């Protein structure tokens, strides 16, 4: 068993996700994490619990527990 998750693939061609523009992809229904991780649910929970609006997720790094660079804006 691996201690890290497999890096996600892009729908529909199965190419490696480049780590860019996750928010845009998720909101358009093209999340590379589809079926594994509900990005929209995570965003909604962050917004509700922090009283903020996620305005961008420009870049994430490879490997589980390494997803970073979320930007928030107060409501």
Phi and psi in radians as a Rosetta constraint file:
Dihedral C 1 N 2 CA 2 C 2 CIRCULARHARMONIC -1.360 0.35
Dihedral N 2 CA 2 C 2 N 3 CIRCULARHARMONIC 2.555 0.35
Dihedral C 2 N 3 CA 3 C 3 CIRCULARHARMONIC -1.533 0.35
Dihedral N 3 CA 3 C 3 N 4 CIRCULARHARMONIC -0.055 0.35
Dihedral C 3 N 4 CA 4 C 4 CIRCULARHARMONIC -2.238 0.35
Dihedral N 4 CA 4 C 4 N 5 CIRCULARHARMONIC 2.663 0.35
Dihedral C 4 N 5 CA 5 C 5 CIRCULARHARMONIC -1.325 0.35
Dihedral N 5 CA 5 C 5 N 6 CIRCULARHARMONIC 2.684 0.35
Dihedral C 5 N 6 CA 6 C 6 CIRCULARHARMONIC -1.154 0.35
Dihedral N 6 CA 6 C 6 N 7 CIRCULARHARMONIC 2.522 0.35
Dihedral C 6 N 7 CA 7 C 7 CIRCULARHARMONIC -1.176 0.35
Dihedral N 7 CA 7 C 7 N 8 CIRCULARHARMONIC 2.375 0.35
Dihedral C 7 N 8 CA 8 C 8 CIRCULARHARMONIC -1.204 0.35
Dihedral N 8 CA 8 C 8 N 9 CIRCULARHARMONIC 2.738 0.35
Dihedral C 8 N 9 CA 9 C 9 CIRCULARHARMONIC -1.899 0.35
Dihedral N 9 CA 9 C 9 N 10 CIRCULARHARMONIC 2.660 0.35
Dihedral C 9 N 10 CA 10 C 10 CIRCULARHARMONIC -1.505 0.35
Dihedral N 10 CA 10 C 10 N 11 CIRCULARHARMONIC 2.317 0.35
Dihedral C 10 N 11 CA 11 C 11 CIRCULARHARMONIC -1.347 0.35
Dihedral N 11 CA 11 C 11 N 12 CIRCULARHARMONIC 2.576 0.35
Dihedral C 11 N 12 CA 12 C 12 CIRCULARHARMONIC -1.695 0.35
Dihedral N 12 CA 12 C 12 N 13 CIRCULARHARMONIC -0.051 0.35
Dihedral C 12 N 13 CA 13 C 13 CIRCULARHARMONIC -1.574 0.35
Dihedral N 13 CA 13 C 13 N 14 CIRCULARHARMONIC -0.178 0.35
Dihedral C 13 N 14 CA 14 C 14 CIRCULARHARMONIC 1.368 0.35
Dihedral N 14 CA 14 C 14 N 15 CIRCULARHARMONIC 0.200 0.35
Dihedral C 14 N 15 CA 15 C 15 CIRCULARHARMONIC -1.274 0.35
Dihedral N 15 CA 15 C 15 N 16 CIRCULARHARMONIC 2.765 0.35
Dihedral C 15 N 16 CA 16 C 16 CIRCULARHARMONIC -1.094 0.35
Dihedral N 16 CA 16 C 16 N 17 CIRCULARHARMONIC 2.392 0.35
Dihedral C 16 N 17 CA 17 C 17 CIRCULARHARMONIC -1.163 0.35
Dihedral N 17 CA 17 C 17 N 18 CIRCULARHARMONIC 2.307 0.35
Dihedral C 17 N 18 CA 18 C 18 CIRCULARHARMONIC -1.484 0.35
Dihedral N 18 CA 18 C 18 N 19 CIRCULARHARMONIC 0.004 0.35
Dihedral C 18 N 19 CA 19 C 19 CIRCULARHARMONIC 1.443 0.35
Dihedral N 19 CA 19 C 19 N 20 CIRCULARHARMONIC 0.089 0.35
Dihedral C 19 N 20 CA 20 C 20 CIRCULARHARMONIC -1.812 0.35
Dihedral N 20 CA 20 C 20 N 21 CIRCULARHARMONIC 2.518 0.35
Dihedral C 20 N 21 CA 21 C 21 CIRCULARHARMONIC 0.979 0.35
Dihedral N 21 CA 21 C 21 N 22 CIRCULARHARMONIC 0.786 0.35
Dihedral C 21 N 22 CA 22 C 22 CIRCULARHARMONIC -1.054 0.35
Dihedral N 22 CA 22 C 22 N 23 CIRCULARHARMONIC -0.720 0.35
Dihedral C 22 N 23 CA 23 C 23 CIRCULARHARMONIC -1.058 0.35
Dihedral N 23 CA 23 C 23 N 24 CIRCULARHARMONIC -0.806 0.35
Dihedral C 23 N 24 CA 24 C 24 CIRCULARHARMONIC -1.069 0.35
Dihedral N 24 CA 24 C 24 N 25 CIRCULARHARMONIC -0.795 0.35
Dihedral C 24 N 25 CA 25 C 25 CIRCULARHARMONIC -1.098 0.35
Dihedral N 25 CA 25 C 25 N 26 CIRCULARHARMONIC -0.796 0.35
Dihedral C 25 N 26 CA 26 C 26 CIRCULARHARMONIC -1.113 0.35
Dihedral N 26 CA 26 C 26 N 27 CIRCULARHARMONIC -0.773 0.35
Dihedral C 26 N 27 CA 27 C 27 CIRCULARHARMONIC -1.221 0.35
Dihedral N 27 CA 27 C 27 N 28 CIRCULARHARMONIC -0.365 0.35
Dihedral C 27 N 28 CA 28 C 28 CIRCULARHARMONIC -1.639 0.35
Dihedral N 28 CA 28 C 28 N 29 CIRCULARHARMONIC 0.079 0.35
Dihedral C 28 N 29 CA 29 C 29 CIRCULARHARMONIC 1.421 0.35
Dihedral N 29 CA 29 C 29 N 30 CIRCULARHARMONIC 0.295 0.35
Dihedral C 29 N 30 CA 30 C 30 CIRCULARHARMONIC -2.047 0.35
Dihedral N 30 CA 30 C 30 N 31 CIRCULARHARMONIC 0.586 0.35
Dihedral C 30 N 31 CA 31 C 31 CIRCULARHARMONIC -1.104 0.35
Dihedral N 31 CA 31 C 31 N 32 CIRCULARHARMONIC 2.312 0.35
Dihedral C 31 N 32 CA 32 C 32 CIRCULARHARMONIC -1.203 0.35
Dihedral N 32 CA 32 C 32 N 33 CIRCULARHARMONIC -0.205 0.35
Dihedral C 32 N 33 CA 33 C 33 CIRCULARHARMONIC -1.680 0.35
Dihedral N 33 CA 33 C 33 N 34 CIRCULARHARMONIC 0.141 0.35
Dihedral C 33 N 34 CA 34 C 34 CIRCULARHARMONIC -0.889 0.35
Dihedral N 34 CA 34 C 34 N 35 CIRCULARHARMONIC 2.283 0.35
Dihedral C 34 N 35 CA 35 C 35 CIRCULARHARMONIC 1.474 0.35
Dihedral N 35 CA 35 C 35 N 36 CIRCULARHARMONIC -0.166 0.35
Dihedral C 35 N 36 CA 36 C 36 CIRCULARHARMONIC -2.032 0.35
Dihedral N 36 CA 36 C 36 N 37 CIRCULARHARMONIC -0.758 0.35
Dihedral C 36 N 37 CA 37 C 37 CIRCULARHARMONIC -2.547 0.35
Dihedral N 37 CA 37 C 37 N 38 CIRCULARHARMONIC 2.131 0.35
Dihedral C 37 N 38 CA 38 C 38 CIRCULARHARMONIC -1.468 0.35
Dihedral N 38 CA 38 C 38 N 39 CIRCULARHARMONIC 1.603 0.35
Dihedral C 38 N 39 CA 39 C 39 CIRCULARHARMONIC -1.063 0.35
Dihedral N 39 CA 39 C 39 N 40 CIRCULARHARMONIC -0.703 0.35
Dihedral C 39 N 40 CA 40 C 40 CIRCULARHARMONIC -1.120 0.35
Dihedral N 40 CA 40 C 40 N 41 CIRCULARHARMONIC -0.640 0.35
Dihedral C 40 N 41 CA 41 C 41 CIRCULARHARMONIC -1.138 0.35
Dihedral N 41 CA 41 C 41 N 42 CIRCULARHARMONIC -0.766 0.35
Dihedral C 41 N 42 CA 42 C 42 CIRCULARHARMONIC -1.038 0.35
Dihedral N 42 CA 42 C 42 N 43 CIRCULARHARMONIC -0.799 0.35
Dihedral C 42 N 43 CA 43 C 43 CIRCULARHARMONIC -1.065 0.35
Dihedral N 43 CA 43 C 43 N 44 CIRCULARHARMONIC -0.791 0.35
Dihedral C 43 N 44 CA 44 C 44 CIRCULARHARMONIC -1.060 0.35
Dihedral N 44 CA 44 C 44 N 45 CIRCULARHARMONIC -0.758 0.35
Dihedral C 44 N 45 CA 45 C 45 CIRCULARHARMONIC -1.134 0.35
Dihedral N 45 CA 45 C 45 N 46 CIRCULARHARMONIC -0.706 0.35
Dihedral C 45 N 46 CA 46 C 46 CIRCULARHARMONIC -1.081 0.35
Dihedral N 46 CA 46 C 46 N 47 CIRCULARHARMONIC -0.836 0.35
Dihedral C 46 N 47 CA 47 C 47 CIRCULARHARMONIC -1.079 0.35
Dihedral N 47 CA 47 C 47 N 48 CIRCULARHARMONIC -0.777 0.35
Dihedral C 47 N 48 CA 48 C 48 CIRCULARHARMONIC -1.179 0.35
Dihedral N 48 CA 48 C 48 N 49 CIRCULARHARMONIC -0.748 0.35
Dihedral C 48 N 49 CA 49 C 49 CIRCULARHARMONIC -1.397 0.35
Dihedral N 49 CA 49 C 49 N 50 CIRCULARHARMONIC -0.429 0.35
Dihedral C 49 N 50 CA 50 C 50 CIRCULARHARMONIC -1.827 0.35
Dihedral N 50 CA 50 C 50 N 51 CIRCULARHARMONIC -0.103 0.35
Dihedral C 50 N 51 CA 51 C 51 CIRCULARHARMONIC 1.090 0.35
Dihedral N 51 CA 51 C 51 N 52 CIRCULARHARMONIC 0.673 0.35
Dihedral C 51 N 52 CA 52 C 52 CIRCULARHARMONIC -2.302 0.35
Dihedral N 52 CA 52 C 52 N 53 CIRCULARHARMONIC 2.949 0.35
Dihedral C 52 N 53 CA 53 C 53 CIRCULARHARMONIC -2.070 0.35
Dihedral N 53 CA 53 C 53 N 54 CIRCULARHARMONIC 2.177 0.35
Dihedral C 53 N 54 CA 54 C 54 CIRCULARHARMONIC -1.300 0.35
Dihedral N 54 CA 54 C 54 N 55 CIRCULARHARMONIC 2.109 0.35
Dihedral C 54 N 55 CA 55 C 55 CIRCULARHARMONIC -1.896 0.35
Dihedral N 55 CA 55 C 55 N 56 CIRCULARHARMONIC -0.236 0.35
Dihedral C 55 N 56 CA 56 C 56 CIRCULARHARMONIC -2.944 0.35
Dihedral N 56 CA 56 C 56 N 57 CIRCULARHARMONIC 2.554 0.35
Dihedral C 56 N 57 CA 57 C 57 CIRCULARHARMONIC -2.324 0.35
Dihedral N 57 CA 57 C 57 N 58 CIRCULARHARMONIC 1.437 0.35
Dihedral C 57 N 58 CA 58 C 58 CIRCULARHARMONIC -1.273 0.35
Dihedral N 58 CA 58 C 58 N 59 CIRCULARHARMONIC -0.461 0.35
Dihedral C 58 N 59 CA 59 C 59 CIRCULARHARMONIC -2.792 0.35
Dihedral N 59 CA 59 C 59 N 60 CIRCULARHARMONIC 2.405 0.35
Dihedral C 59 N 60 CA 60 C 60 CIRCULARHARMONIC -2.235 0.35
Dihedral N 60 CA 60 C 60 N 61 CIRCULARHARMONIC 2.735 0.35
Dihedral C 60 N 61 CA 61 C 61 CIRCULARHARMONIC -1.756 0.35
Dihedral N 61 CA 61 C 61 N 62 CIRCULARHARMONIC 2.746 0.35
Dihedral C 61 N 62 CA 62 C 62 CIRCULARHARMONIC -1.159 0.35
Dihedral N 62 CA 62 C 62 N 63 CIRCULARHARMONIC 2.517 0.35
Dihedral C 62 N 63 CA 63 C 63 CIRCULARHARMONIC 1.725 0.35
Dihedral N 63 CA 63 C 63 N 64 CIRCULARHARMONIC 2.573 0.35
Dihedral C 63 N 64 CA 64 C 64 CIRCULARHARMONIC -1.130 0.35
Dihedral N 64 CA 64 C 64 N 65 CIRCULARHARMONIC 2.684 0.35
Dihedral C 64 N 65 CA 65 C 65 CIRCULARHARMONIC 1.167 0.35
Dihedral N 65 CA 65 C 65 N 66 CIRCULARHARMONIC 0.250 0.35
Dihedral C 65 N 66 CA 66 C 66 CIRCULARHARMONIC -2.170 0.35
Dihedral N 66 CA 66 C 66 N 67 CIRCULARHARMONIC 0.315 0.35
Dihedral C 66 N 67 CA 67 C 67 CIRCULARHARMONIC -1.428 0.35
Dihedral N 67 CA 67 C 67 N 68 CIRCULARHARMONIC 2.016 0.35
Dihedral C 67 N 68 CA 68 C 68 CIRCULARHARMONIC -2.386 0.35
Dihedral N 68 CA 68 C 68 N 69 CIRCULARHARMONIC -3.128 0.35
Dihedral C 68 N 69 CA 69 C 69 CIRCULARHARMONIC 1.325 0.35
Dihedral N 69 CA 69 C 69 N 70 CIRCULARHARMONIC 0.733 0.35
Dihedral C 69 N 70 CA 70 C 70 CIRCULARHARMONIC -1.553 0.35
Dihedral N 70 CA 70 C 70 N 71 CIRCULARHARMONIC 2.445 0.35
Dihedral C 70 N 71 CA 71 C 71 CIRCULARHARMONIC -2.010 0.35
Dihedral N 71 CA 71 C 71 N 72 CIRCULARHARMONIC 2.434 0.35
Dihedral C 71 N 72 CA 72 C 72 CIRCULARHARMONIC -2.193 0.35
Dihedral N 72 CA 72 C 72 N 73 CIRCULARHARMONIC 2.657 0.35
Dihedral C 72 N 73 CA 73 C 73 CIRCULARHARMONIC -2.297 0.35
Dihedral N 73 CA 73 C 73 N 74 CIRCULARHARMONIC 2.300 0.35
Dihedral C 73 N 74 CA 74 C 74 CIRCULARHARMONIC -1.088 0.35
Dihedral N 74 CA 74 C 74 N 75 CIRCULARHARMONIC 2.516 0.35
